[in-house]
Amino acid sequence: MNIQIQLCGLFMLALLFIFYKSTKTLHLYKEKIFYRAMCIIIISLCLDILSLVSIFYRTHFPRLFVNFVCKAYLVTLIWGALTALIYSSADLFTRKKHQKIARYLHILALFQSIVTLLLPIHIFSSQKKTYTYGLSVNCVYFFVFLYILAALFSAIGFAKKINPRRAFAVILWMFIWLSSAVVQFFNNDLLIVGYASAIGILILFVIMENPEGNLDRHLGCFNSYALTIYINELLEHGGTFHILEHSLRSPHASEENNTNYDSWNRHILRLLSSYKDILVFQNLQTGLILISSNADVLREAGQKLLNHFSLLESFGSQVSLTLVENANSFSSMNDIYDFLSFVHASHPDAAGNLFVADQNTIAKYTIPAPAQMFQQMIVPTNIETTRKYYATNEELIQDIGVAYQDVIKQFYKAGCRNLQLDDCTWGAIVGDAAKQRYKALGIDLEDVKKQLLTVNNLALEGRPEDMVITSHICRGNYHSTFFTSGPYDTVADYVFAKENVDALFLEYDDERSGGFAPLKKVSEDKKVVLGLITTKKPDLEDKEKVINRIRQAAKYIPLERLCLSPQCGFASCAIGNKLTEEEQWAKLKLVKEIAEEVWGE
């Protein structure tokens, strides 16, 4: 019997199988396809060996049994080639669509298997050669040849869409398999197709599917690369999952305690070893990411870590645990990272606690106001170009408004529930200087105000009911300087009274903005956020003076409709304002303290 080479291939795959099963895997979609292919090839080699044994001892077995074993081996060749095609095309489609295509291919392979079992097969055996032939064998060669060509076409024809390493591995596997089939077809005493299949699986393992590549060798958990591909697959698949992030807020925490991050994280992994339904990954930074389909399990694990950390005085206050429920609502891993960064920045005092970012954590976004775009398109330097496409301002307003309606719906669909419109136009037309400037240009300032109001309100038509949309009337914010000055009196009848936003963020940090009297024009359906804390200077405001100014504003609008914030952003351009990061946090802390004192918790 010529079974030495088959035994060699089987032994090689058996060792590979044992190693693969003893190593942590993520059970990714493509990992499952590879595992299926490995199992099919192992079964194929076993049947190849069994068929040779049954042929050699065919006088001791019923002919029907010998034929069935030989045909069963041929059937595994069909399924092995089919799995190769499914594996090679996995990058070309979404998981859902690929699974649908795979189901159709499985039905086709099942039909081909039945045909193979029904067609006649013949056996030739001598001291030097043993092989099968006949219609059954010829059909299998034809089916397998088609699958190999299709796999090669997927890997070569769609090279830009497929992982280049996966494409190379598949091409190499198919080339070896095809070459072995050709050699065996013309030289029957060389039974090398089964061994070539084993070599193909080994190639896939080495190039693409070695689970060790997803593990951090120092910690033993999954690495950041595995985290990215796992999250992306979960997001594509659409299942519900939750994330618990662990990190140390102080970048020097481990140095101060003479402990490195690896030993600290290994300690955490030991604490989490009893949770079988939690996958642990190393973060891109130095922390850990825990993922589970059960949010309660992550809460329990988080609380267990906190209880343990509380016993370590030097570390307990530095530990940050952030639970993100329903993380599947994000669109990418980068979005999750951005959200975690936002949580860390907006909740600096969360260290030492388990912070839950659930449906009560509102996603906010800021964009230029429609009026801002309109105004930019009709300024003297741009008006000539604009008139090539829009004969009148009314046509321009209509297109801007409709475009913003679509954009607002897209933001809502992406998860945004709080949209802020940054609007410098109203701040630019307050005061006597603006009136004189427009008069010199021959433009009626009242018409300008009507147009600004029209385009903003048109953009807000059809907005989702549960989406908060606010407007910030900006007066310029470049490297601690401003652009305009003047009280709100001349625009209050328009923007305060008639703009259909839920709240107005108004700059009131100094005398440039005038008094609070125009607030009486604010419609009853709006709130007003008083920007009493300047972002242009590092000096902290006097708390009592700020509270006193809030009381003054409350004479014109009820206190329950008032809020407090910094006057503008800390960096409206790359250069930022003349404040350090620590000074900025101090400003925000002051806002929080005053708000709690005035409005309570």
C-alpha positions, 0 to 999 in steps of 0.5 A: 500500500502507498499510504506513507505520504497520506499518513505523514499528512494526517500526522501533520494535521493532527498535530496542527489540530491539537495545537489549534484547539489548545490555543485561545481563538476568537471564533471569528467567521473566517476562523470558523471557515478555516477550522471547517476546512481543516476538519474536512481535510483531516477526514479526507486523509482518513478516508483516503487511507481507509480507501487504500486499506479497503482496496488492499484487503478488498477480498475481506470486505463487501464490494459495496463497502469498498466502493462506498469508502472510495466514493466518500473520499471523493466526496470530501475532495468536493467539500474541501475545494468548496470550503477553499472557495468559501474561504477565499471569497469571505472578504468580498461580501458582508458576513450575512450575504456571504453566508447566504451565498455559502448556503447555495454553494452547500446545496450545490455541493450536496447535489454533487455529492449525491451524483458522485455516490450514484455514479459507478466507480472502478478500482485498479490495484497492483503491487505498484499502483492503486487508483480508482477511475470511472464516471464518479472519479471524472465528475469529482475531478471536474467539480473540484477543478471548477471550485479551484478555478473559482477560488483562484479567480476570487483571490486574483480577480478581486485582489484589491478587496481581499486581504493580500496575505489571505489572497497569497495563501489561497493562491499558493494552496490552490496552485499546489492542489491543482499541480498535485491533481495534474501529476496524480492524473498522469502518474497514478502511482503518486497519490499526493492529492490528499497530502497537497490538501494538508500542505494547503491547510498548513500554508493557511495556518502559517500565513493567516490563521495562527491564533498566536498572532491574535495573542499578546505574548506577555499577558496571554490575552488577545492583543489590540489587533485582535480587538480591532478585527473582533469589534469590526466583525461584531459590528458587521454581524449586528449582534448586541455586545457591551464593553468594559474598559479598564485603564489607569488615569495617571500616566505615571501611576505604575512608575510611582508604585514601582510596578509595570503595566504588564504585571498589573494587567496580568494580576487583573487577568487572574482576577477575571479568569473565572468569567468564561463569557468575557473576552479580554483584549489589550487596548491600543494604549496600556489598558484592557478592554473586556467584551461580553454579550451580557452587560450584567456580567461586565458590571459584576466583573467591574465591581469585583475589580473595584473592590479589589482595587480599593484595598490598594491605596496607591492604585485605587484612585487611579483606576478607571472603569468605563462600561459602554452598553450596547456598543454595537450602536457604533459604526467602527472601532475608531468611533468607540475609541473616540467615545471613550476619549470623550468620556474620559475628558468629560468625566475626569473625576470618574477614576476610582468608580465604575462609570456607565455610559448607557442610553443616558449618555447623549451623543452631541455634535457641532456643525456650522449653522445654515446661516453661516454657510449662506453668509459665506456664499454672499460676501463680496469676495464670493458673490460673483461665483455664487451668482453663476449658480444661483440667480437670487438669494432665495434660490440659494436659501432653498438649497441650503435649507434642504441640504441641511434637512438631509444632513440633520436626518443623517446625524440622527440616523448615526445616533446624534441626539444633540446637535449644536449650530455654531452661528457667527452671523448674528454676532456679526450684525449687532451694534452700530458698526455693522449697521453702518457697514451694511449701509455703505454696501447698499444693503438693508440690514433688516433684509439680512436678518430676515434671510438669516432667520429664514435659512436657519428655520428652513433647515430645521423643518422636519427635524426628529422630535427627540433630537435637541438642536441648539445654536451658539451665537459666536462673536469670534474666538481666535487665539484669545481674541474676538471679532465683534462687539455689541448688545443683542438688542438689534437681533433679539426680535429675530433669533431670540423670538423666532428661531426654532431651536431648543436653546441658545448659547449666548456669550456674556463673559464681558461688556462686549455682549451688552446687558440681559434685557434682550432675554425678555424677547426669548420665546417660551419654548427655548432655554438660554445657556449663559456663557459667563465663564470666559475661555479667552483668559486663564484667570478664574472668575469670582464665583459669587459675581457669576452667581449674581449675574445669573440672578440678574438674568433671571429677572428677564427669563425664569431661572429654570430656563437658564443654564451656565457654560463657558462663553465659547470653545477653548480652541476654535482653531488649531492654535487654540486660546492662551490657556493651559489644559489645566486652566481649561479644566479649572474653568469647567470645574468652576462651571460645575460648582456654580451650576450645582450651587444655583440649580442643585444636583 
